[in-house]
């Protein structure tokens, strides 16, 4: 099952993007927003953005979004804590 979102013509026309890049950019923006709000995990967000792991990671870095990681129990782990844990 897929989902389609309808965006009015006036909004589409107001976007400052070439027509051929609109869908791609909206997918990326939605993926970043949902990942940042912890609504989508990294893998699903990058899938939504239609990017590979490296590309999506780079996009997040350019936007200043810190990647978060989860342990098997579902708890989020800050990257600096993850490094500390791995160094032990």
C-alpha positions as CSV (number, residue, x, y, z in Angstrom):
1,X,0.0,0.0,0.0
2,X,1.4,3.4,-1.0
3,X,0.4,6.9,0.0
4,X,-0.1,9.8,-2.2
5,X,-0.2,13.4,-1.0
6,X,-1.9,16.1,-3.0
7,X,-0.2,19.5,-3.1
8,X,-2.1,22.3,-4.6
9,X,-0.9,23.8,-7.9
10,X,-0.3,27.2,-6.2
11,X,2.1,25.7,-3.8
12,X,3.9,23.6,-6.4
13,X,4.3,26.8,-8.5
14,X,5.6,28.7,-5.5
15,X,8.4,26.2,-5.0
16,X,11.8,27.6,-6.0
17,X,12.9,24.4,-7.7
18,X,13.0,23.2,-11.3
19,X,10.0,21.0,-12.0
20,X,12.1,17.9,-12.5
21,X,13.6,18.2,-9.0
22,X,10.4,18.8,-7.0
23,X,9.5,15.3,-6.1
24,X,13.1,14.3,-5.3
25,X,13.6,17.4,-3.0
26,X,10.2,16.9,-1.2
27,X,11.0,13.3,-0.6
28,X,14.4,14.3,0.9
29,X,13.0,17.0,3.0
30,X,10.3,14.7,4.4
31,X,12.8,12.0,5.1
32,X,15.0,14.4,7.0
33,X,12.1,15.8,9.0
34,X,10.8,12.4,10.0
35,X,14.2,11.1,10.9
36,X,15.0,14.2,13.0
37,X,11.7,13.8,14.9
38,X,12.5,10.1,15.4
39,X,9.4,9.1,13.5
40,X,11.4,7.1,10.9
41,X,14.6,5.1,11.5
42,X,17.7,5.9,9.4
43,X,17.1,3.0,7.0
44,X,13.5,3.8,6.2
45,X,14.3,7.6,6.0
46,X,17.0,7.0,3.5
47,X,14.7,4.7,1.6
48,X,12.1,7.4,1.5
49,X,14.7,9.8,0.3
50,X,15.8,7.3,-2.4
51,X,19.4,7.6,-1.3
52,X,22.0,5.0,-0.3
53,X,23.4,5.0,3.3
54,X,26.4,7.1,2.5
55,X,24.5,9.7,0.5
56,X,21.8,10.1,3.2
57,X,24.4,10.3,6.0
58,X,26.2,13.0,4.1
59,X,22.9,14.9,3.6
60,X,22.2,14.7,7.3
61,X,25.7,16.0,8.1
62,X,25.3,18.9,5.7
63,X,22.1,19.8,7.5
64,X,23.7,19.5,10.9
65,X,21.5,16.6,11.9
66,X,23.3,14.3,14.3
67,X,22.8,10.6,13.6
68,X,21.3,8.7,16.4
69,X,21.7,5.0,17.0
70,X,19.5,2.5,18.9
71,X,20.5,-0.6,20.8
72,X,18.5,-3.8,20.6
73,X,16.3,-2.8,23.5
74,X,15.2,0.2,21.5
75,X,17.0,2.9,23.5
76,X,18.6,5.8,21.6
77,X,22.4,6.1,22.1
78,X,24.2,9.4,21.4
79,X,27.1,8.9,19.0
80,X,29.8,10.0,21.5
81,X,28.5,7.5,24.1
82,X,28.5,4.8,21.4
83,X,32.2,5.5,20.7
84,X,32.9,5.3,24.4
85,X,31.1,2.0,24.6
86,X,32.9,0.6,21.6
87,X,36.3,1.7,22.9
88,X,35.9,-0.3,26.1
